[in-house]
């Protein structure tokens, strides 16, 4: 099973938090890259792969 690294988990959490705070369909990450629903779905899959989360 895929277990994400600490850096991947932190990035995923950051992406989801930024997206939720934005309150709209698109925002940007700390590097200026676009975050949309597809990116957030991927980030949520990473977080779902963290042992102990469900």
C-alpha positions as CSV (number, residue, x, y, z in Angstrom):
1,X,0.0,0.0,0.0
2,X,1.1,3.5,-0.7
3,X,2.2,5.4,2.4
4,X,2.9,9.1,1.7
5,X,6.0,10.8,3.1
6,X,5.7,13.5,5.7
7,X,6.4,16.2,3.0
8,X,3.6,14.8,0.8
9,X,1.2,14.8,3.8
10,X,2.0,18.4,4.7
11,X,1.7,19.6,1.1
12,X,-1.7,17.8,0.8
13,X,-2.9,19.3,4.0
14,X,-1.8,22.8,2.9
15,X,-3.6,22.4,-0.5
16,X,-6.8,21.3,1.0
17,X,-6.8,24.0,3.7
18,X,-6.0,26.8,1.1
19,X,-8.8,25.5,-1.2
20,X,-11.3,25.4,1.6
21,X,-10.4,28.8,2.9
22,X,-10.7,30.3,-0.7
23,X,-14.4,29.4,-0.7
24,X,-14.4,29.3,-4.5
25,X,-13.6,26.8,-7.3
26,X,-10.0,27.8,-7.8
27,X,-7.1,29.3,-5.8
28,X,-3.3,29.1,-5.8
29,X,-0.7,27.3,-3.7
30,X,2.3,28.9,-2.1
31,X,4.2,28.7,-5.4
32,X,1.5,30.4,-7.3
33,X,0.3,27.2,-9.1
34,X,-3.4,26.7,-9.6
35,X,-5.4,24.6,-7.1
36,X,-8.7,23.3,-8.5
37,X,-11.0,20.5,-7.5
38,X,-9.0,17.9,-9.4
39,X,-5.8,18.9,-7.5
40,X,-7.7,18.8,-4.2
41,X,-9.1,15.3,-4.9
42,X,-5.6,14.1,-5.3
43,X,-4.5,15.7,-2.1
44,X,-7.4,14.1,-0.3
45,X,-6.4,10.7,-1.7
46,X,-2.9,11.3,-0.2
47,X,-4.4,12.1,3.2
48,X,-6.7,9.1,3.0
49,X,-3.6,6.9,2.6
50,X,-2.2,8.1,5.9
51,X,-2.4,5.2,8.4
52,X,-4.9,5.9,11.2
53,X,-7.0,8.2,9.1
54,X,-10.1,7.1,7.5
